[in-house]
Amino acid sequence: MKKILITLAASAIFALANNNTTVNATMSLMNQGMEKIQKGFLLNQKDMILEGISMTQSANSIFKTVDVKTFIAHNNKVQVTKNINANVDRDLEVLKKDVQKGHFANATAAYGKVMRDCISCHTIIRGW
């Protein structure tokens, strides 16, 4: 049931992927997913971690359809954000595999990589 709700939420956001409100909603969904992953680690709940990964993956996939030129002051960084998006995909997959195998120490390192990817993108988009 939870997966269905996540999919519906992501689909609704995806349908509107070209406006600013959608980007904010998508970032909120990514934030919720990352928080769920972290909470799953802290509470030793593998299912919660996997649910958070799924949520974050769904939200990240939406950014493949958004024209980031609208959010970046200097258009020469567009490819960098696309690379970061691909890194998030890759690092979430590593995280998922580590969790499924029960390699939680490795999984926390993968979580750190996902967080680093997020911060890298925020640095570009927000000009930190």
C-alpha positions as CSV (number, residue, x, y, z in Angstrom):
1,M,0.0,0.0,0.0
2,K,2.8,2.4,0.9
3,K,4.5,1.8,-2.5
4,I,1.3,2.5,-4.3
5,L,0.9,5.9,-2.4
6,I,4.5,6.8,-3.1
7,T,4.1,5.9,-6.8
8,L,0.9,8.0,-7.0
9,A,2.6,10.9,-5.3
10,A,5.5,10.7,-7.7
11,S,3.2,10.3,-10.7
12,A,1.3,13.4,-9.7
13,I,4.5,15.4,-9.4
14,F,5.8,13.9,-12.6
15,A,2.7,15.1,-14.5
16,L,3.5,18.7,-13.5
17,A,7.3,18.4,-13.8
18,N,7.9,21.7,-15.6
19,N,6.8,24.2,-13.1
20,N,8.6,25.7,-10.1
21,T,6.0,24.3,-7.6
22,T,6.8,20.8,-8.8
23,V,10.5,21.2,-8.2
24,N,9.7,22.3,-4.6
25,A,7.3,19.3,-4.2
26,T,9.9,17.0,-5.6
27,M,12.6,18.3,-3.3
28,S,10.2,17.8,-0.4
29,L,9.7,14.2,-1.5
30,M,13.5,13.6,-1.8
31,N,13.8,15.1,1.7
32,Q,11.2,12.8,3.1
33,G,12.9,9.8,1.5
34,M,16.3,10.7,2.9
35,E,14.8,11.3,6.3
36,K,13.1,7.9,6.1
37,I,16.4,6.2,5.2
38,Q,18.1,7.9,8.2
39,K,15.3,7.0,10.6
40,G,15.4,3.4,9.3
41,F,19.1,3.2,10.2
42,L,18.5,4.7,13.6
43,L,15.6,2.4,14.4
44,N,17.2,-0.7,12.8
45,Q,14.2,-1.0,10.4
46,K,15.4,-2.4,7.0
47,D,11.9,-2.0,5.5
48,M,11.9,1.7,6.4
49,I,15.3,2.2,4.8
50,L,14.2,0.4,1.6
51,E,11.0,2.5,1.5
52,G,13.0,5.7,1.8
53,I,15.3,4.6,-1.0
54,S,12.3,3.9,-3.2
55,M,10.9,7.3,-2.4
56,T,14.1,9.1,-3.1
57,Q,14.6,7.2,-6.4
58,S,11.1,8.2,-7.5
59,A,11.7,11.8,-6.7
60,N,15.2,11.8,-8.3
61,S,13.8,10.4,-11.6
62,I,11.5,13.4,-11.9
63,F,14.6,15.6,-12.2
64,K,15.4,14.0,-15.5
65,T,12.4,15.7,-17.0
66,V,13.0,19.2,-15.5
67,D,14.8,21.8,-17.5
68,V,17.5,22.8,-14.9
69,K,18.5,25.9,-17.0
70,T,15.6,27.6,-15.3
71,F,17.3,27.2,-11.9
72,I,21.0,27.7,-12.8
73,A,22.3,31.2,-13.2
74,H,25.2,29.9,-15.4
75,N,24.0,27.4,-18.0
76,N,27.5,25.9,-18.3
77,K,26.7,23.8,-15.2
78,V,23.7,22.0,-16.7
79,Q,25.8,18.9,-17.5
80,V,27.2,18.9,-14.0
81,T,23.7,18.6,-12.5
82,K,22.9,15.8,-15.0
83,N,26.0,14.0,-13.8
84,I,25.0,14.5,-10.2
85,N,21.5,13.1,-11.0
86,A,23.2,10.0,-12.4
87,N,25.4,9.7,-9.3
88,V,22.3,9.8,-7.1
89,D,20.8,7.0,-9.1
90,R,24.0,5.0,-8.9
91,D,24.6,5.6,-5.2
92,L,21.0,4.8,-4.3
93,E,21.4,1.4,-6.0
94,V,24.5,0.7,-4.1
95,L,22.7,1.7,-0.9
96,K,19.8,-0.6,-1.7
97,K,22.0,-3.6,-2.5
98,D,24.0,-3.1,0.7
99,V,20.8,-2.9,2.8
100,Q,19.4,-6.0,1.1
101,K,22.6,-7.9,1.9
102,G,22.6,-6.7,5.5
103,H,25.9,-4.8,5.0
104,F,24.7,-1.8,7.1
105,A,28.1,-0.3,7.7
106,N,28.7,-0.1,3.9
107,A,25.1,1.1,3.5
108,T,25.7,4.1,5.8
109,A,28.8,5.0,3.6
110,A,26.5,4.8,0.5
111,Y,24.0,7.0,2.3
112,G,26.8,9.5,2.9
113,K,27.5,9.5,-0.8
114,V,23.9,10.2,-1.7
115,M,23.9,13.1,0.8
116,R,27.1,14.4,-0.7
117,D,25.4,14.2,-4.2
118,C,22.5,16.2,-2.8
119,I,24.8,18.9,-1.3
120,S,26.8,19.1,-4.6
121,C,23.6,19.9,-6.5
122,H,22.4,22.3,-3.9
123,T,25.8,24.1,-4.1
124,I,25.3,24.6,-7.9
125,I,21.5,25.4,-7.9
126,R,21.5,27.6,-4.8
127,G,24.9,29.1,-5.2
128,W,26.2,28.1,-1.8
